[in-house]
Amino acid sequence: MDQLQALLNDSLIRTEHVENAAIIDIKERKVCASTFGFNVPPENALNLIYAFYKNLLQVRRGGLCFKEKYYKCVRADEHSIYLQNVHGGLIVVKTKTFILVATYRVGMYPSVCVEAVEKL
């Protein structure tokens, strides 16, 4: 877990484009690492997992709620979801075993955030 947190900090937070990040284990259905102070409630972790497996079309059309904020979908495919609202954005990327979720604030470059998360 400490190695995953270090990876999040070194690869994402230090870019200064990503505000917060967490890694969700799909099989365990829970957060296995997150940046300091970024709490992803269990129901939000499950919603992100189900967004890929059951609700991707619905997310494309209607957006997604995360941590009591609504985000409009900008782009969604089987491996990534890119969402925005007036406060910033949310990037969600799926691999075989993990889902990586990252947030960024208004004024940051969303394309750089998307690129950093997808590379990780």
FITORRO-921150 format. One record per residue (C-alpha): residue number from 1; chain; x, y, z. Coordinates in nm, 2 decimals, padded with zeros to 4 digits, m for minus. Example, Ala and Ser with C-alpha at 12.3 -4.5 7.8 and 13.67 -1.06 7.14 Angstrom:
2
- num_chaine_c1_c2_c3
- 1_A_01.23_m00.45_00.78;
- 2_A_01.37_m00.11_00.71;
This chain:
120
- num_chaine_c1_c2_c3
- 1_A_00.00_00.00_00.00;
- 2_A_00.28_00.24_00.08;
- 3_A_00.44_00.17_m00.26;
- 4_A_00.11_00.25_m00.43;
- 5_A_00.07_00.58_m00.24;
- 6_A_00.43_00.67_m00.33;
- 7_A_00.35_00.59_m00.70;
- 8_A_00.04_00.82_m00.69;
- 9_A_00.24_01.10_m00.53;
- 10_A_00.55_01.07_m00.75;
- 11_A_00.37_01.00_m01.08;
- 12_A_00.06_01.22_m01.05;
- 13_A_00.06_01.47_m00.77;
- 14_A_00.40_01.60_m00.85;
- 15_A_00.28_01.69_m01.20;
- 16_A_00.08_01.96_m01.03;
- 17_A_m00.20_01.88_m01.27;
- 18_A_m00.36_01.62_m01.06;
- 19_A_m00.52_01.73_m00.73;
- 20_A_m00.60_01.39_m00.57;
- 21_A_m00.59_01.03_m00.67;
- 22_A_m00.69_00.69_m00.56;
- 23_A_m00.65_00.33_m00.68;
- 24_A_m00.95_00.10_m00.64;
- 25_A_m00.90_m00.28_m00.65;
- 26_A_m01.18_m00.41_m00.88;
- 27_A_m01.19_m00.76_m00.74;
- 28_A_m01.18_m00.65_m00.37;
- 29_A_m01.42_m00.36_m00.45;
- 30_A_m01.24_m00.12_m00.23;
- 31_A_m00.97_00.16_m00.23;
- 32_A_m00.63_00.01_m00.19;
- 33_A_m00.43_00.34_m00.20;
- 34_A_m00.50_00.71_m00.21;
- 35_A_m00.32_01.04_m00.18;
- 36_A_m00.31_01.20_00.16;
- 37_A_m00.65_01.32_00.27;
- 38_A_m00.84_01.19_m00.03;
- 39_A_m01.11_00.96_00.10;
- 40_A_m01.32_00.77_m00.16;
- 41_A_m01.63_00.64_00.02;
- 42_A_m01.71_00.27_m00.05;
- 43_A_m02.03_00.36_m00.24;
- 44_A_m01.83_00.59_m00.47;
- 45_A_m01.58_00.32_m00.54;
- 46_A_m01.86_00.08_m00.63;
- 47_A_m02.02_00.34_m00.85;
- 48_A_m01.69_00.38_m01.05;
- 49_A_m01.66_00.01_m01.09;
- 50_A_m02.02_m00.03_m01.21;
- 51_A_m01.98_00.27_m01.44;
- 52_A_m01.75_00.07_m01.66;
- 53_A_m01.92_m00.27_m01.63;
- 54_A_m02.29_m00.18_m01.64;
- 55_A_m02.35_00.19_m01.69;
- 56_A_m02.11_00.33_m01.94;
- 57_A_m02.38_00.44_m02.18;
- 58_A_m02.57_00.60_m01.90;
- 59_A_m02.25_00.78_m01.78;
- 60_A_m02.20_00.91_m02.14;
- 61_A_m02.55_01.05_m02.15;
- 62_A_m02.61_01.16_m01.79;
- 63_A_m02.28_01.21_m01.62;
- 64_A_m02.18_01.08_m01.28;
- 65_A_m02.20_01.18_m00.91;
- 66_A_m01.88_01.15_m00.72;
- 67_A_m01.84_01.26_m00.36;
- 68_A_m02.17_01.45_m00.37;
- 69_A_m02.08_01.65_m00.68;
- 70_A_m02.22_01.61_m01.03;
- 71_A_m01.98_01.57_m01.32;
- 72_A_m02.08_01.59_m01.69;
- 73_A_m01.92_01.33_m01.92;
- 74_A_m01.68_01.47_m02.17;
- 75_A_m01.54_01.14_m02.30;
- 76_A_m01.60_00.78_m02.22;
- 77_A_m01.48_00.45_m02.36;
- 78_A_m01.42_00.10_m02.22;
- 79_A_m01.10_00.21_m02.05;
- 80_A_m01.14_00.57_m01.95;
- 81_A_m01.40_00.83_m01.84;
- 82_A_m01.33_01.20_m01.85;
- 83_A_m01.58_01.42_m01.66;
- 84_A_m01.60_01.79_m01.57;
- 85_A_m01.80_02.03_m01.36;
- 86_A_m01.75_02.40_m01.27;
- 87_A_m01.50_02.31_m00.99;
- 88_A_m01.27_02.09_m01.20;
- 89_A_m01.27_01.75_m01.33;
- 90_A_m01.26_01.38_m01.27;
- 91_A_m01.05_01.12_m01.47;
- 92_A_m01.13_00.75_m01.43;
- 93_A_m00.91_00.49_m01.59;
- 94_A_m00.96_00.11_m01.58;
- 95_A_m00.71_m00.17_m01.61;
- 96_A_m00.77_m00.54_m01.57;
- 97_A_m00.73_m00.52_m01.19;
- 98_A_m00.76_m00.16_m01.09;
- 99_A_m00.95_00.16_m01.14;
- 100_A_m00.75_00.48_m01.10;
- 101_A_m00.95_00.79_m01.02;
- 102_A_m00.79_01.14_m01.02;
- 103_A_m00.93_01.49_m00.97;
- 104_A_m00.81_01.83_m01.09;
- 105_A_m00.91_02.18_m01.02;
- 106_A_m01.03_02.45_m01.25;
- 107_A_m00.73_02.62_m01.41;
- 108_A_m00.54_02.30_m01.45;
- 109_A_m00.48_02.16_m01.79;
- 110_A_m00.73_01.87_m01.82;
- 111_A_m00.55_01.71_m02.12;
- 112_A_m00.23_01.69_m01.92;
- 113_A_m00.42_01.53_m01.62;
- 114_A_m00.58_01.28_m01.86;
- 115_A_m00.24_01.20_m02.01;
- 116_A_m00.07_01.16_m01.68;
- 117_A_m00.34_00.93_m01.54;
- 118_A_m00.36_00.72_m01.86;
- 119_A_00.02_00.68_m01.86;
- 120_A_00.03_00.56_m01.50;
